[in-house]
Amino acid sequence: MIRRGAFILVRKIYRSRPIRAIGILTAVLVAVAAGLVAVPTAQAGAGAGIVGVAAKCVDVTWSQTADRTPVQLYDCNGTDAQNWVVSGTDETIQALGKCLDVADASHADGATVQLFACNGTAAQRWSARNGSLVNTGSGKCLDAHGGSATGTPLRIWTCAGTPTQAWSLLGAAPPAVPGAAKKGVSTWAFPGVADAVRDVGAGWYFDWSASNDDVPAPAEFVPMIWGPASVNDADLAAARRSGSTLLGFNEPDLPGQANMTVEQALSLWPRLEQTGMRLGSPAVAFGGDTPGGWLDRFMAGARERGQRVDFIALHWYGSDFGDAAADHFMGYLNAVHERYGLPIWVTEFGLINFTGTPRYPNAQQLGTFIAKTTTAMRAAPYVERYAWFSLPAAGETAEIGLYREQAGLTAAGQAYRDAVGP
């Protein structure tokens, strides 16, 4: 659909802002209990690559097995020199039958990381913490200190949350969606945002960026790579630190949003894949079920190139505020699901008529639509997540938002709060 008038200005302001720096939340390498190293259960004991800055892998130099062989950053190639077994029991990381080791059990910044015969010492124990790999003996982080060039030696360094200290599993099956509620919200920073997320009962949220540095809230945060400018080492590292699932480009089919050609999106997609995160498609503004449309061409191209898309992200805005609106909405979701055979995340939905000056439904129409659609989506096994646009009720979103800063939940917010279930 075409977005015009003042409302598109608000969406442009909040959804097109620059992506922020590194966040500090759950990593793809999942820390459990007191933060001891582990990987998703299905992967414990299985070999996989470990990917870091510039989408390069932890590599044993020249595939040598001799003690004190240096470990480096290298182009990912799937060889045994990059096939690491991460143990959830003895906290070791092993390749070629030996352990990732800090030379001479050093605690100094810049100490060499190497391959060495496994000996059970703290110099060979590692934990996953906020997306970094922390050596138990020294308390310092695995670091490609000095850059991202192929052949950069790996060392330990004081943990600082830099892109050269961000690591995730590559080649392992993407982590499954956590067992959180389907219901979420889209939001931007405003006073009381944490209370608002809690009060509407959202199990997850996103803010169109790679980290939630300025929008902390008591729910799961899902990062997004908004557009081509966000495909860089810093933002990809921030995304890995911020969650286990990654949303792809935002409305690439609209000039006012990510504004990308299908070919451009496909050429950048491997960088998103290399995060190792569960990956959602670019979220088109409309026509997700249209043969030959933007999403259809992207999915066809991804199949031809062997690129991974784990679920379809969709936006939907209805201009019919009557009783049939919910049926139109679910009909669209069904059509997209049948076309691609993948789970659906509805990352924006609502009722707005964009013809001329934007028009909005009344409170009763909005409440009825929310109740019907959320009930239908909870019952649809292929719908994994949904998020209303938007959480704050302010300015041009005053008529459709869920929460007013001074007054709390709107009527729509109360209806959304009452939409309970898995």
N, C-alpha and C positions, 0 to 999 in steps of 0.2 A: 504494500500500500504506500501511498505518497504521504510524506510527513511535511506539513507546511505550517505557516503561522508562527505565533510566539512559542508554541510548545516545542517545536524543533530546536529553538534557541536554547531552551532549558536542557534538552537532551544533549545538545552539542556541548554545552558548558560542562555538564557532569560526566558525560561518557567519553569525551574526547580529550580530557586533561592528560598531561604527561604522566607516564607510568613512574611510580616512585621506586626508591632504592630497596635494598634487601630487607625482607621481613624476617620475623623470628618465630616461626610456628612449626608444626609437624613436618617432618621430612619424609622423603620416599623410603629411606632406610628407617624403619620404624623402631623407636626406642620403647622398651617395655620395662615394667617394674621400676627399678631405680635408675633407669637410663642405660642398662647394659645392652650391648649390641645384639641385635636380632634382625632378621629380615622377615617379610611376610611368611607366614607359616608354611605355605606350599613351597617356598623357596629354600628353607633352611636345609643346609647340606648340599644344595645343588649349585653348580658352577654358573657364574654369570659375569659379564663385564661390569666394571665400576667406572662410571663416566663422570667427568668433572668439567672444568672450564673449557670453553671452546668445543664442547662435545667430544673431547678426547678422553682416552681410556688409561687407567692404571696398567702399566706394562712392565714385564720383566725384561731388562735389556738383553737383546739378542737371544731371548729364550734360554738363557744359561741357567743351570741348576746349581752352580757352585755357591757355597756360602759367600756372603758379602756381595753378591751380584746386585748392582744398583737397580732401583725401581724408578720408572720415569713416566712422564706423560707422553702418549703416542696416539697416532690416528687409530681409531677403533678398527680392528680387523678380524675379530673372532677367533684368534689363535689361542693355543693353550697358555701362552705367555700373558694372556689377558683374561683367562678363565679362573675366576676367584671363587672359592668356597667360603662363605661367611658362616661361621658356627655360632649358634645360639647357646651352646653349652660351655665351651672352653674359651669363648670370646676371641678366637683366632680368625685370621683371614689368610687363606692358603691358596697357593698356585704351584704347579709343578712339584707337588709333594712337600713343599716347604712353606715357612710362615713369613708374613709381612712383619718386619722387625726394625726397631730403631737401633742403629749401630752403637755398640758398646753401652747399651741401655742409657744413653745420654738423655739429659733433661734440657739441653741447651737449644735455644732457637737456632735453626739451620742444621741440626743433626741429620745425617743421612738416613733415609729409609731404604731398606734393602731386603733381599731374600736371605733367609737363614734357617738352618735346621730347627724344627720346632722343639722348644725346651721348657715351655710352661711358664716362662718369666713374664713379668708385667710389661716388658719391652715388646712383647708380641700379643698383648691383649688390647682390643679396641672396642670402643662403644660409639653408637650413633647418637648424636646430640644436636638437635636443631639443624639437621642436614649436614653436619660435619662428622668426620671420623676422628675421635679423640683417643689418643694413646693413654692407656691406663697408668703406665709407669710414670710418664712425664706430665700428664694432664694437658698436653698440647695437641694441636690439630695437624692432621695430614694436610700438606700444603704444597701446591705447585708454585712455590714462591719464586717470584722473578718473572712470571709471564705465562703465556699459554702456548708457546711454540712447541712443536714436536721435538721430543728429546729433553724437555725441561725436567731436571732431576726432582724427585719428590723428597720432601724433608718434613720435619715437624717444626711448628711455629706457634707462638702464642695465639690462641683462638681469637679471631677478630671478626668473624662473619663475612669475610671477603669472598668474592667469586672463586678465587683459587683454593678456597677451603670447602667448597660445596661439592658433595658427591652423592650419586644415586646409582641404583642398579640398572644396568642396561642388558637387554637380552632375556631378562626374566619376564614372566607374564606380568602385565600391568596389574597393580594392586586393585582389588575389587572395591567398589563403593562401600564405605563403612555403613554399618546398620543404623544410620541416622534416619530421622523423619524425612519424608519426601518434601515437606513444605519448607520453602525458603523465601528470601526476599532479595531484591536488588536495592542498593542504597548508596548514598554518598555521605560524607562526614557532616554531621550536624550535632548540636548539643543534645545529649540524651539518647544517642544512637544505640548504646548498649542496652539501656532500659527498653527502648522500642523493640529491638530484636527479641529480647526476652518476653516482652508483654504480648507480642503477636504469636509467640510459640514457634518461632522459626528454628528449624534444626540446622540450617546452613544459610550462608549469604555470600554475595559477591559485590564488588564495587568497580568492575570494569578494569581492574589493574592487577599487577603481578604480586602485590603484597598488601596487607591491611594495616600498614604502619599508622595511618591516621584514622582508621575505622575499626578499632578493636571492639569485639563484641563476644558475648558468651555463647557462641555457636560455631560450627565448622565453617571456616573460610575457604572458598574455592577461587583460586587465582585465574586470571585471564591474560593471554597475550593479545592485546587489543587490535594491533595492526602491524604493518611492516616495520615501523620504527621501533617497535617493542621486541623485535627478534634480534636480541643482542645478549652477550654473555651475562651482563648484570641483571637484566630482567628475567632471563631464563633461570639464573641461579636463585633469584628472589622467589620465583614461582615454585621451584623445588623445595625451598625452605618453608613455603607457606601452605602446602597441602599435598595431597596425593593424586588429585585430579586436576586437569588443566582444561580450561575453556579456550577454544580457538578464536579466530578473528571475529570482531564485532561488526555485523552488517556490512560485509565487504561489497554487497551489491548496491550500496547507497553512496552517492558522492559526499554527503555530509558526515559519513561515518568512516569505516576503514577504507572503503573505496579502492578495492583491489580487483585486478583481473583474475580469472581462474588460474591462468598460467603462473602469475606471480605468487598466488597462494600455494600452489603445488610446489613451486621451486623452494619456498621457505619452509614447507611442512616438515621436512626431515629434521630441522632444528628442534621443532616441538616434539617430534617422536623421540629424539635422543635424550630428552629429559627422563625417559622411563616412566613418566606419569600416565595415568589413565587419561585418554585424550578425546575431547569432544570436538565435533566438526565446527567449522565456521558457522556462526548463527546468522542465517539470511533474514532479511526483513520480511520477505514474503516469497511465495512461489516455491516452497520447499518440495512440493509434490509435482511440480511442472516438468514434463519431459523437455530436456534441452535448456532448462533454467540454470541459474548460477550454481545452485547446490547440486543439481543433477550432473552437470558437467564436471564439477569438482570431484564428486564421488566416483564418476567414471574414470577420471584421470588418476585418482588415488588407487583404484583397482589395477589399472594398467601399469602403474609404477610400483605396485606392491607396497604402497604406503598404508599405514595403520590409522583407522578411525574407529574408536571404541563405542561411541554413541553419537546421536544426532542432537545438536542444540538448535532450538527453534524460538522464534518470536512470533507473537500473534496479537493483533489489535483489531477488535470488531467494531464496526460502525452501526450495526443493528443492535439496539438495546433491548429488544423484546425477548420473549420467552425462548425463541429459537436460537439465541446467541450461543448458548452452551452447546447445543447440538452442532452448530456450525464449527465451533472450536474443536470439539472432539472428532468431528468428521475430518478436519484437517490433520489432526494428530494421527488418526488411523491411516489416512492416505499416505502420509510420510513414512510411517512405520512399515506399511505394506510394501512401499517402493524400495526401501533400503534394508529392511529386515534387522534393524538395529534398535537398541533401547533409545528412548526419547528423554531429553531434558528440556523442559520449557523454561527458558531462562528469562523471558519477559512475556507477560500477557496482561491484557486489560481491555477495557471498553473505551474507545475514543473515536469520534468521527472527525477525520482530518480535512474534510471538505470545507474550504474557506476558513473561517475562524473555527478553531477546534471546539467541538461540542462534547459534553460528557453526560453520562447517565445520572439519573437521580439516585438517592440513597437506596431506595427500595430495589430498583433495577440492578444496582451494583451488588447489593447484598444477595439477591437471588442468583445472579451470575456466579458470584464467588462460591456460594453454597453448592450449586449444581456442578460446576467444573471441578472443584476440589474433591467432591464425592466421586465423580467419574474418574478422575485421575488416580485417586487412591485405589480404586477398583481395577484399574487397567495395569496388568503386570508389566507391560512394556514401558510404562512411564516411570522412570526412576526418580526424577526430581522435577519440581516446579517452583518458580519464583515470581511473585507479583511485581509489577512495575507501578508504583515504587513504594518504598517504606515511608519516606517523609512526605507529609502533606503540607506543602509550602509553595508559594508562588504559583507557577503554572501547573503544578501537580496537586494543588490544594483540593481539587475535586475528586481525585482518584487515589491519593495517598492513604496510608494506613495509620499514620501517627502524627499528631501535631505537638510541637515542642512544648507548649505551655498547657495544652489540654489533654494530652494522652491519646488514647485510641479514638479514631474516627469510627463512624458507623461501619465503614468498609473494614476497618481494622478489627472491630469486634467480630464481624462475620468471618474474617480470616483467622482470627484467634480461635473461633469455635470450630473451624475446620480441623478436626483432630483425627489422628490415626497414623498408621505407618507410612 
